[in-house]
Amino acid sequence: MSNSKPRHFLAEDDLSQSEFLTLIKNAIELKASWKSGEIRESLRNRTLAMIFEKASTRTRSSFEAGMVQLGGHALNLSPADSQLGRGEPIEDTSRVLSEIVDCAMLRTHSHDTIEQFARVSSIPVINGLSDKLHPCQLLADMQTFFEVRGSIEGATVTWVGAGNTNMCNSFINTAKLLNFNLNVACPTELAPDAEFMNKCAGHTQLTTDARAACENVDLIVTDVWASMGQEDDTAQLTKLLSPYQVNDDLMALASKDAVFMHCLPAHRNEEVTASVIDGPQSVVWQEAGNRLHAQKALLEMLVSSRFG
């Protein structure tokens, strides 16, 4: 086993551009090999610990199934059934798990929690979602775009909806990393954090005009108006974001072969109409399924490198 400091994946730019592109290539190959019936045991006898502070469908099922498909095992740890729920410091949990498992994935309320965990960890740590970023989703989103449209370099993507969200932040990061153009169409009150806009200046444009932002673009992306934990703000967010619904009229402004993405879960006829998410330009189910294969490629990269 290597004694070197482990690689973590807490943000998209924890990978270099070449590493990100290689990971997408590997994810596409892993998907094809799985569908062909190939048995792959690259992570045989390896264990992933999954810590969930927030409920999950896609993150849990994709990581758990991914470890099984690679010959490994995944442990589900929630605060309710671990010592985290009884006040054990996150750093102590990290130190303990570093002695027992080969990798940890956290889906947490606060990005600080993941950073604290990773700071003392001697195993790779993956951000399965935080309030700040959702990098695993971007791996799947980029894999999907490469599958249906080819390279995203030089393409134009439009984010429609709240700009101050983890998903929008992740798209801003990735625009710089993979060299594509990103329009963020959102209300002024829900603009992205200046930290991200400044870091990725030159790749991201901010506007309140959703229609102008969608003209001739290659990809339109949105998310729910009220994320988990924002239920009390639903009425206010709905009022602000109603003009930013992705509907047929908005999609018609994009290039004729543009695609629509949504990280799910979706609220039909709120942030997106049923006609769009269930329509021919939507790739949301392929996108959701690619969480499995993109994360398998990520796990192989992070875990195998510890034992290389």
C-alpha positions in Angstrom: 0.0 0.0 0.0 1.2 3.5 -0.9 2.0 5.8 2.0 1.6 8.9 -0.1 -1.2 11.4 0.6 -4.5 10.2 -1.0 -6.2 11.8 -3.8 -9.6 13.3 -3.0 -12.5 14.4 -5.3 -14.2 17.2 -3.4 -14.6 19.6 -6.4 -14.4 19.3 -10.2 -11.0 21.0 -10.4 -9.5 18.5 -8.0 -8.9 16.8 -11.4 -6.8 18.3 -14.2 -8.5 18.7 -17.6 -6.7 15.6 -18.9 -7.7 13.6 -15.9 -11.3 14.6 -16.2 -11.4 13.7 -19.9 -9.6 10.4 -19.3 -12.2 9.6 -16.6 -15.0 10.3 -19.0 -13.4 8.0 -21.6 -13.0 5.3 -19.0 -16.6 5.7 -17.8 -17.9 5.2 -21.4 -15.7 2.1 -21.7 -16.9 0.7 -18.4 -20.5 1.2 -19.4 -19.9 -0.7 -22.7 -18.1 -3.5 -21.0 -20.8 -3.9 -18.3 -23.5 -4.0 -21.0 -21.5 -6.7 -22.9 -21.6 -8.9 -19.8 -17.9 -8.6 -19.0 -17.0 -9.4 -15.3 -14.6 -6.8 -13.9 -13.1 -7.1 -10.4 -10.7 -4.2 -10.3 -11.9 -3.4 -6.8 -12.2 -6.9 -5.4 -12.0 -7.0 -1.6 -12.1 -3.2 -1.5 -14.7 -1.3 0.6 -16.4 2.0 0.2 -17.9 3.7 3.3 -20.9 5.9 2.4 -22.0 8.6 4.9 -25.4 10.1 4.2 -26.6 13.2 6.1 -29.1 13.8 3.3 -31.6 11.4 1.7 -30.5 9.8 -1.5 -31.7 7.7 -4.4 -29.2 8.1 -7.3 -26.1 8.7 -5.2 -26.6 5.7 -2.9 -27.8 3.2 -5.6 -25.1 4.2 -8.1 -22.2 4.0 -5.6 -23.4 0.8 -4.1 -24.1 -0.9 -7.4 -20.8 0.4 -8.8 -18.8 -1.2 -6.0 -20.6 -4.5 -6.6 -20.0 -4.4 -10.3 -16.2 -3.8 -9.6 -16.1 -6.7 -7.2 -16.1 -4.6 -4.0 -18.5 -3.7 -1.3 -20.2 -0.6 0.0 -21.2 0.2 3.6 -24.1 2.7 4.2 -23.5 4.8 7.3 -26.1 7.4 8.4 -26.0 9.6 11.5 -29.0 7.6 12.8 -27.1 4.3 12.9 -23.5 5.4 13.5 -21.7 7.3 16.2 -21.9 10.5 14.1 -25.5 10.7 15.4 -24.2 10.7 19.0 -21.8 13.5 18.6 -18.5 11.8 17.5 -16.4 14.5 15.8 -16.3 14.1 12.0 -12.5 14.0 12.2 -12.5 11.0 14.5 -14.9 9.2 12.2 -12.5 9.9 9.4 -9.5 8.5 11.3 -11.4 5.4 12.3 -12.7 4.7 8.8 -9.2 5.3 7.4 -8.1 2.2 9.3 -11.0 0.0 8.1 -12.1 0.9 4.5 -10.4 1.9 1.3 -12.5 5.0 0.3 -15.2 7.2 1.8 -18.0 9.1 0.1 -20.0 11.8 2.0 -23.3 13.4 1.1 -23.6 16.2 3.6 -25.4 19.5 4.4 -22.2 21.4 4.7 -19.1 21.4 2.4 -17.0 22.2 5.5 -17.9 18.7 6.8 -16.4 17.0 3.8 -13.3 19.2 4.0 -12.8 18.5 7.7 -13.2 14.7 7.0 -10.7 14.8 4.1 -8.1 16.9 6.0 -7.3 14.0 8.3 -8.2 11.1 6.1 -5.6 8.7 4.9 -8.0 7.2 2.3 -9.5 8.9 -0.8 -12.6 11.0 0.0 -15.4 11.7 -2.5 -17.9 14.5 -2.4 -21.3 12.8 -3.1 -23.0 16.2 -2.7 -22.7 19.2 -0.4 -24.3 22.6 -0.2 -21.5 24.0 -2.3 -20.8 21.5 -5.1 -22.1 18.3 -6.7 -19.0 17.1 -8.7 -20.1 13.5 -9.2 -23.2 14.7 -11.0 -21.0 16.7 -13.4 -19.0 13.6 -14.2 -22.2 12.0 -15.3 -23.5 15.1 -17.1 -20.3 15.4 -19.1 -20.2 11.7 -19.9 -23.7 12.1 -21.3 -22.9 15.1 -23.4 -19.8 13.3 -24.8 -22.0 10.3 -25.7 -24.7 12.2 -27.5 -22.9 15.2 -28.9 -19.1 14.6 -28.7 -16.6 16.9 -27.1 -18.0 19.8 -25.1 -15.0 22.1 -25.7 -16.2 25.3 -27.3 -19.9 24.4 -26.8 -22.4 26.7 -25.2 -24.4 25.6 -22.1 -27.2 27.5 -20.4 -28.1 27.0 -16.8 -31.7 28.2 -16.1 -32.9 28.7 -12.6 -31.3 29.6 -9.2 -27.7 30.5 -9.7 -26.7 30.2 -6.1 -26.9 26.4 -5.9 -24.4 23.5 -5.7 -25.3 22.4 -9.3 -24.8 25.8 -10.8 -21.5 26.2 -8.9 -20.4 22.8 -10.3 -21.3 23.9 -13.9 -19.3 27.1 -13.5 -16.2 25.2 -12.3 -16.5 22.7 -15.1 -16.9 25.4 -17.8 -13.5 26.6 -17.0 -12.0 23.1 -16.6 -13.3 21.7 -19.9 -13.3 25.0 -21.8 -16.9 25.5 -22.7 -19.1 28.6 -22.5 -21.8 28.9 -19.7 -24.7 31.2 -19.6 -26.3 31.5 -16.2 -29.9 32.8 -16.5 -31.3 33.6 -13.0 -33.0 36.3 -11.0 -30.6 38.9 -9.5 -31.6 37.8 -6.0 -30.3 34.3 -6.8 -27.1 35.1 -8.5 -24.1 32.8 -8.2 -21.5 33.4 -5.5 -18.9 35.9 -6.7 -16.2 33.4 -5.6 -17.1 31.1 -8.5 -17.9 33.8 -11.0 -14.5 35.5 -10.5 -12.6 32.2 -10.5 -14.1 31.2 -13.9 -14.4 34.7 -15.5 -14.2 34.4 -19.3 -16.1 31.2 -19.4 -19.3 32.3 -17.6 -21.9 35.0 -18.5 -24.6 36.1 -16.1 -28.0 37.3 -17.3 -31.6 37.7 -16.1 -33.0 37.0 -19.6 -33.7 33.3 -19.9 -34.8 33.6 -23.6 -31.7 35.4 -24.7 -29.5 32.9 -22.8 -31.0 29.9 -24.6 -30.6 31.1 -28.2 -28.6 28.6 -30.3 -27.1 26.8 -27.3 -26.1 23.2 -27.2 -27.3 22.2 -23.8 -30.0 23.5 -21.4 -29.8 22.5 -17.7 -32.0 23.2 -14.7 -32.8 21.9 -11.2 -35.7 22.0 -8.7 -36.6 25.5 -7.5 -36.5 24.5 -3.8 -33.7 22.1 -2.9 -33.7 19.8 0.0 -33.8 21.9 3.2 -35.4 24.9 1.4 -39.0 23.8 1.7 -39.9 26.8 3.9 -38.8 29.1 1.1 -40.8 27.4 -1.7 -43.4 30.1 -2.1 -40.8 32.9 -2.5 -38.5 30.8 -4.8 -41.5 29.9 -7.0 -42.4 33.6 -7.4 -38.8 34.4 -8.3 -38.2 31.5 -10.6 -41.5 31.1 -12.5 -40.2 33.1 -15.4 -37.3 30.6 -15.7 -39.3 27.5 -16.3 -37.8 25.3 -19.1 -40.6 24.8 -21.6 -41.1 24.0 -25.3 -40.8 27.7 -26.2 -37.4 28.0 -24.4 -36.1 24.7 -25.9 -37.1 25.9 -29.4 -34.6 28.8 -29.1 -31.7 26.4 -28.7 -29.9 24.7 -31.5 -32.0 22.0 -33.2 -29.9 19.2 -31.8 -29.6 20.7 -28.3 -30.3 18.5 -25.3 -31.9 19.0 -21.9 -30.5 17.8 -18.6 -31.7 17.7 -15.0 -29.9 16.1 -12.1 -33.3 14.9 -10.6 -35.6 14.6 -8.8 -37.7 16.8 -11.0 -41.0 18.6 -10.3 -42.9 18.4 -13.6 -44.6 21.6 -14.7 -42.6 23.6 -12.1 -38.9 24.1 -13.2 -39.5 22.0 -16.3 -42.6 21.1 -18.3 -43.5 17.4 -18.7 -43.3 17.9 -22.5 -39.6 18.8 -22.2 -38.3 16.3 -19.6 -40.3 13.5 -21.3 -39.6 14.8 -24.8 -37.1 13.8 -27.5 -34.4 16.3 -26.5 -34.2 15.1 -22.9 -31.3 12.9 -21.9 -32.1 12.8 -18.1 -32.5 9.0 -17.8 -29.2 8.4 -19.7 -27.7 11.1 -17.5 -29.0 9.4 -14.3 -27.7 6.0 -15.4 -24.3 7.5 -16.1 -23.9 8.3 -12.4 -23.1 4.6 -12.1 -20.4 4.4 -14.7 -18.8 7.7 -14.1 -18.4 6.9 -10.4 -17.0 3.5 -11.2 -14.3 5.2 -13.3 -13.7 7.6 -10.4 -13.5 4.8 -7.8 -11.0 2.9 -9.9 -8.9 6.0 -10.3 -8.8 6.9 -6.7 -8.8 3.5 -5.0 -6.5 1.7 -7.4 -3.9 4.5 -7.2 -3.6 3.8 -3.5 -2.4 0.3 -4.2 -0.5 0.9 -7.4 
